[in-house]
């Protein structure tokens, strides 16, 4: 296989079977079991991607696209071996068109690399999943995150795609126009298909103006539900909120330990308001009123870049802080999303369930979207704890579905949630499987992900 | 056929072969040639829709969903006869959930009927295509319109769908959560599929808060390009614009004649700013600055409902005014969308082309989106004029594609644009046709629309 690929790529350094490279592309930092690919290919052009896929399709070899490797559901693990297609060398920002509020980038460009190019024009690409993911990976998984309450997920911010199909055909969806009604929406179909319907090689994204003013507020509450209700009020009021994030007291404790900070260890909302100065200042008052109405314990706001960065750094480092807080434990994160008014009840249910099952846990939520992550810390060598985590996770998903929510708010299905997808959308599976069969008849594209075996 | 359907529906009044009902469902107010269905069925439940589809699928009878009949691309014309499935009796607002910022409605609910239910909660469904379309129709065609510059198209405002498939199977996509990453995005696939992949029977839509203040500005310019550039500045600046509409001098002349108004007959931008008072007032100053920088001739703004309604009434009646202005002529409207910086050039090109070809025309644009409609008024009995209209329309689309735009910004493909879809997305047609075959193997769903024959 390596020889055949070398013939296509013509560069030894870009067709690797080195054990360390295989290992790196066979594992991620989640609980999913690693499985190495047989070879890692680093294409530098769409033509090379097409050549690899033509070959792989003819030979029935699995192909797993790989970007920053920051997926949380095992998307990049080549569970059936084959080729890991590492797109990080396709890292060219093809065009920034400030006059059209868009940019065109190859799949391997990271969001911070893109924003470095757009920032001088006063523009930015708004989706922020935390990790410095690649745009191809973000499109493939429909990444979202802290800013989605304002700007939507990746799907809402992509105008057009270049995609290489399983047989090596290159197609283009969408256009550079800000809207289109030209036929079925294949852009949205490829976005979130997790590498199972095609390999995204180029992305045309919307850019947004960088606001005149950003103010961040950190607000603590006596309980999580009061914090949730405040978040719902902020979103419902149509305020200029760009982020509405919720952290529980355990997460604050971990952040204090990790960052040597002294934040009050109480349920906390982090709110960012961005816009014209008058609008932001007016909305800050409304946020404070809403928070006081819910009995907020403290209300701190910061204006200007440095102080604000410190505040958000705490939030952004939550994931690392939590890893550090339970050094000897395995971690696993859930990703439910419920109608926003159901968030307080969902979090109360999660807390009661975790306590009843004797599990250590933390709660983080993109509260403005109703998307919450319950983090488990457990002893992986203890079968009883492993079983308790699984049972509890199942119950959390079941609860979210029972109130009209979804098993995955933003992390996708990948390896770990195929059963939950069946539970949530069993009626749609035949359609999804039909689309998969049509687009990838030989089943070479990221096999074992998203869908159960046919 | 009527007897079989009567057995399923059990109500003579809801299975009609009356000539006037057949005529009404066989024509629309566009240039597309009418063709009557064999029968019109008025289902009152999803079960009845499913029963009709099971029967039609078994008997290979075409089924064409019908809502308000306000489509502009011939979507509802049963070009191969069969059943016109009129969903207007499925007009129940199932649930308004202000606390979740969503509403659930049957397909036949119109947008104004929905907004009447949500308004007491201070909320509204934002998509406004002008016509009082049904939500099912708006979802099926991914309708957009004057407010899409702020709120996006219908697709961006739908969370979940109930869809009856060709064989009568009822499926549910999406959820009531504000975001989801659970499998392929079938919600987006059904939206804009124009009745060719399934019959949408229920829609769960996002609601938005009604703003504290709305101010409308009417700004006239020495030429269309200056008006366009001002629109681009407004959108690029991220202002609180809810509508940014452009009308040419000919359209203003028609409005004055139709409404007995005395607006200056010059290229005009209609801009609506909505939001918190401080934000709107601040942005109004910025709009005025931008307009003055482009040499605006006049700048009028209105605050408060009555004056504002008068202003927008002029815009909303543009379509009727244009019909009245050319009483003996046939009319046809194009629907291109280009990257916003290309709009001034596209409109200049259109003006030159129309003048060179000796055609009467008007220009209307959702300028904030780069979406423009060139209206032709012509003598349908004159083969030379008919040919000139066709040639000119082709050239307009070709121009839009040449600058990275699309052949349809919001009206869809329907009957009239299948050739343009082939021109724009020839590489995607095999995928679209494959999806169509999978979801509708007998080809009963709105045959002859969107896709060329296989």
HADDOCK unambig.tbl for C-alpha pairs under 7 A between the chains (distance, minus, plus):
assign (segid A and resid 99 and name CA) (segid B and resid 341 and name CA) 5.55 0.50 0.50
assign (segid A and resid 100 and name CA) (segid B and resid 339 and name CA) 5.62 0.50 0.50
assign (segid A and resid 100 and name CA) (segid B and resid 340 and name CA) 5.36 0.50 0.50
assign (segid A and resid 100 and name CA) (segid B and resid 341 and name CA) 5.45 0.50 0.50
assign (segid A and resid 101 and name CA) (segid B and resid 236 and name CA) 6.82 0.50 0.50
assign (segid A and resid 142 and name CA) (segid B and resid 181 and name CA) 6.85 0.50 0.50
assign (segid A and resid 171 and name CA) (segid B and resid 427 and name CA) 5.83 0.50 0.50
assign (segid A and resid 171 and name CA) (segid B and resid 428 and name CA) 6.61 0.50 0.50
assign (segid A and resid 175 and name CA) (segid B and resid 404 and name CA) 6.01 0.50 0.50
assign (segid A and resid 175 and name CA) (segid B and resid 405 and name CA) 5.78 0.50 0.50
assign (segid A and resid 175 and name CA) (segid B and resid 406 and name CA) 6.42 0.50 0.50
assign (segid A and resid 176 and name CA) (segid B and resid 339 and name CA) 5.53 0.50 0.50
assign (segid A and resid 176 and name CA) (segid B and resid 404 and name CA) 5.27 0.50 0.50
assign (segid A and resid 176 and name CA) (segid B and resid 405 and name CA) 5.78 0.50 0.50
assign (segid A and resid 177 and name CA) (segid B and resid 337 and name CA) 5.81 0.50 0.50
assign (segid A and resid 177 and name CA) (segid B and resid 338 and name CA) 4.67 0.50 0.50
assign (segid A and resid 177 and name CA) (segid B and resid 339 and name CA) 4.32 0.50 0.50
assign (segid A and resid 177 and name CA) (segid B and resid 370 and name CA) 6.90 0.50 0.50
assign (segid A and resid 177 and name CA) (segid B and resid 404 and name CA) 6.79 0.50 0.50
assign (segid A and resid 177 and name CA) (segid B and resid 405 and name CA) 4.98 0.50 0.50
assign (segid A and resid 177 and name CA) (segid B and resid 406 and name CA) 6.64 0.50 0.50
assign (segid A and resid 178 and name CA) (segid B and resid 339 and name CA) 6.46 0.50 0.50
assign (segid A and resid 178 and name CA) (segid B and resid 369 and name CA) 5.68 0.50 0.50
assign (segid A and resid 178 and name CA) (segid B and resid 370 and name CA) 6.99 0.50 0.50
assign (segid A and resid 179 and name CA) (segid B and resid 337 and name CA) 7.00 0.50 0.50
assign (segid A and resid 179 and name CA) (segid B and resid 369 and name CA) 6.88 0.50 0.50
assign (segid A and resid 179 and name CA) (segid B and resid 409 and name CA) 5.72 0.50 0.50
assign (segid A and resid 180 and name CA) (segid B and resid 406 and name CA) 6.25 0.50 0.50
assign (segid A and resid 180 and name CA) (segid B and resid 408 and name CA) 5.75 0.50 0.50
assign (segid A and resid 180 and name CA) (segid B and resid 409 and name CA) 4.33 0.50 0.50
assign (segid A and resid 180 and name CA) (segid B and resid 410 and name CA) 6.17 0.50 0.50
assign (segid A and resid 181 and name CA) (segid B and resid 142 and name CA) 6.85 0.50 0.50
assign (segid A and resid 181 and name CA) (segid B and resid 192 and name CA) 6.76 0.50 0.50
assign (segid A and resid 181 and name CA) (segid B and resid 408 and name CA) 5.26 0.50 0.50
assign (segid A and resid 181 and name CA) (segid B and resid 409 and name CA) 5.39 0.50 0.50
assign (segid A and resid 181 and name CA) (segid B and resid 410 and name CA) 5.16 0.50 0.50
assign (segid A and resid 181 and name CA) (segid B and resid 411 and name CA) 6.64 0.50 0.50
assign (segid A and resid 181 and name CA) (segid B and resid 412 and name CA) 4.78 0.50 0.50
assign (segid A and resid 182 and name CA) (segid B and resid 407 and name CA) 6.66 0.50 0.50
assign (segid A and resid 182 and name CA) (segid B and resid 408 and name CA) 5.42 0.50 0.50
assign (segid A and resid 182 and name CA) (segid B and resid 412 and name CA) 5.90 0.50 0.50
assign (segid A and resid 182 and name CA) (segid B and resid 413 and name CA) 6.14 0.50 0.50
assign (segid A and resid 182 and name CA) (segid B and resid 421 and name CA) 6.24 0.50 0.50
assign (segid A and resid 183 and name CA) (segid B and resid 193 and name CA) 6.88 0.50 0.50
assign (segid A and resid 183 and name CA) (segid B and resid 413 and name CA) 6.51 0.50 0.50
assign (segid A and resid 183 and name CA) (segid B and resid 421 and name CA) 6.95 0.50 0.50
assign (segid A and resid 183 and name CA) (segid B and resid 450 and name CA) 6.43 0.50 0.50
assign (segid A and resid 184 and name CA) (segid B and resid 189 and name CA) 6.12 0.50 0.50
assign (segid A and resid 184 and name CA) (segid B and resid 192 and name CA) 6.31 0.50 0.50
assign (segid A and resid 184 and name CA) (segid B and resid 193 and name CA) 5.61 0.50 0.50
assign (segid A and resid 184 and name CA) (segid B and resid 432 and name CA) 6.55 0.50 0.50
assign (segid A and resid 185 and name CA) (segid B and resid 188 and name CA) 6.45 0.50 0.50
assign (segid A and resid 185 and name CA) (segid B and resid 189 and name CA) 5.53 0.50 0.50
assign (segid A and resid 188 and name CA) (segid B and resid 185 and name CA) 6.44 0.50 0.50
assign (segid A and resid 188 and name CA) (segid B and resid 188 and name CA) 6.33 0.50 0.50
assign (segid A and resid 189 and name CA) (segid B and resid 184 and name CA) 6.11 0.50 0.50
assign (segid A and resid 189 and name CA) (segid B and resid 185 and name CA) 5.53 0.50 0.50
assign (segid A and resid 189 and name CA) (segid B and resid 189 and name CA) 6.83 0.50 0.50
assign (segid A and resid 192 and name CA) (segid B and resid 181 and name CA) 6.76 0.50 0.50
assign (segid A and resid 192 and name CA) (segid B and resid 184 and name CA) 6.32 0.50 0.50
assign (segid A and resid 193 and name CA) (segid B and resid 183 and name CA) 6.87 0.50 0.50
assign (segid A and resid 193 and name CA) (segid B and resid 184 and name CA) 5.61 0.50 0.50
assign (segid A and resid 209 and name CA) (segid B and resid 236 and name CA) 6.60 0.50 0.50
assign (segid A and resid 209 and name CA) (segid B and resid 237 and name CA) 6.28 0.50 0.50
assign (segid A and resid 209 and name CA) (segid B and resid 238 and name CA) 5.80 0.50 0.50
assign (segid A and resid 236 and name CA) (segid B and resid 101 and name CA) 6.83 0.50 0.50
assign (segid A and resid 236 and name CA) (segid B and resid 209 and name CA) 6.59 0.50 0.50
assign (segid A and resid 237 and name CA) (segid B and resid 209 and name CA) 6.28 0.50 0.50
assign (segid A and resid 238 and name CA) (segid B and resid 209 and name CA) 5.79 0.50 0.50
assign (segid A and resid 276 and name CA) (segid B and resid 279 and name CA) 6.70 0.50 0.50
assign (segid A and resid 278 and name CA) (segid B and resid 278 and name CA) 5.62 0.50 0.50
assign (segid A and resid 278 and name CA) (segid B and resid 279 and name CA) 5.84 0.50 0.50
assign (segid A and resid 279 and name CA) (segid B and resid 276 and name CA) 6.68 0.50 0.50
assign (segid A and resid 279 and name CA) (segid B and resid 278 and name CA) 5.83 0.50 0.50
assign (segid A and resid 279 and name CA) (segid B and resid 279 and name CA) 4.63 0.50 0.50
assign (segid A and resid 337 and name CA) (segid B and resid 177 and name CA) 5.81 0.50 0.50
assign (segid A and resid 337 and name CA) (segid B and resid 179 and name CA) 7.00 0.50 0.50
assign (segid A and resid 338 and name CA) (segid B and resid 177 and name CA) 4.66 0.50 0.50
assign (segid A and resid 339 and name CA) (segid B and resid 100 and name CA) 5.61 0.50 0.50
assign (segid A and resid 339 and name CA) (segid B and resid 176 and name CA) 5.56 0.50 0.50
assign (segid A and resid 339 and name CA) (segid B and resid 177 and name CA) 4.34 0.50 0.50
assign (segid A and resid 339 and name CA) (segid B and resid 178 and name CA) 6.48 0.50 0.50
assign (segid A and resid 340 and name CA) (segid B and resid 100 and name CA) 5.36 0.50 0.50
assign (segid A and resid 341 and name CA) (segid B and resid 99 and name CA) 5.55 0.50 0.50
assign (segid A and resid 341 and name CA) (segid B and resid 100 and name CA) 5.45 0.50 0.50
assign (segid A and resid 369 and name CA) (segid B and resid 178 and name CA) 5.70 0.50 0.50
assign (segid A and resid 369 and name CA) (segid B and resid 179 and name CA) 6.90 0.50 0.50
assign (segid A and resid 370 and name CA) (segid B and resid 177 and name CA) 6.91 0.50 0.50
assign (segid A and resid 404 and name CA) (segid B and resid 175 and name CA) 5.99 0.50 0.50
assign (segid A and resid 404 and name CA) (segid B and resid 176 and name CA) 5.26 0.50 0.50
assign (segid A and resid 404 and name CA) (segid B and resid 177 and name CA) 6.78 0.50 0.50
assign (segid A and resid 405 and name CA) (segid B and resid 175 and name CA) 5.79 0.50 0.50
assign (segid A and resid 405 and name CA) (segid B and resid 176 and name CA) 5.79 0.50 0.50
assign (segid A and resid 405 and name CA) (segid B and resid 177 and name CA) 4.97 0.50 0.50
assign (segid A and resid 406 and name CA) (segid B and resid 175 and name CA) 6.42 0.50 0.50
assign (segid A and resid 406 and name CA) (segid B and resid 177 and name CA) 6.63 0.50 0.50
assign (segid A and resid 406 and name CA) (segid B and resid 180 and name CA) 6.24 0.50 0.50
assign (segid A and resid 407 and name CA) (segid B and resid 182 and name CA) 6.66 0.50 0.50
assign (segid A and resid 408 and name CA) (segid B and resid 180 and name CA) 5.74 0.50 0.50
assign (segid A and resid 408 and name CA) (segid B and resid 181 and name CA) 5.24 0.50 0.50
assign (segid A and resid 408 and name CA) (segid B and resid 182 and name CA) 5.41 0.50 0.50
assign (segid A and resid 409 and name CA) (segid B and resid 179 and name CA) 5.71 0.50 0.50
assign (segid A and resid 409 and name CA) (segid B and resid 180 and name CA) 4.33 0.50 0.50
assign (segid A and resid 409 and name CA) (segid B and resid 181 and name CA) 5.38 0.50 0.50
assign (segid A and resid 410 and name CA) (segid B and resid 180 and name CA) 6.17 0.50 0.50
assign (segid A and resid 410 and name CA) (segid B and resid 181 and name CA) 5.16 0.50 0.50
assign (segid A and resid 411 and name CA) (segid B and resid 181 and name CA) 6.64 0.50 0.50
assign (segid A and resid 412 and name CA) (segid B and resid 181 and name CA) 4.78 0.50 0.50
assign (segid A and resid 412 and name CA) (segid B and resid 182 and name CA) 5.91 0.50 0.50
assign (segid A and resid 413 and name CA) (segid B and resid 182 and name CA) 6.14 0.50 0.50
assign (segid A and resid 413 and name CA) (segid B and resid 183 and name CA) 6.50 0.50 0.50
assign (segid A and resid 421 and name CA) (segid B and resid 182 and name CA) 6.24 0.50 0.50
assign (segid A and resid 421 and name CA) (segid B and resid 183 and name CA) 6.96 0.50 0.50
assign (segid A and resid 427 and name CA) (segid B and resid 171 and name CA) 5.84 0.50 0.50
assign (segid A and resid 428 and name CA) (segid B and resid 171 and name CA) 6.62 0.50 0.50
assign (segid A and resid 432 and name CA) (segid B and resid 184 and name CA) 6.55 0.50 0.50
assign (segid A and resid 434 and name CA) (segid B and resid 438 and name CA) 6.80 0.50 0.50
assign (segid A and resid 435 and name CA) (segid B and resid 435 and name CA) 6.68 0.50 0.50
assign (segid A and resid 438 and name CA) (segid B and resid 434 and name CA) 6.80 0.50 0.50
assign (segid A and resid 450 and name CA) (segid B and resid 183 and name CA) 6.42 0.50 0.50
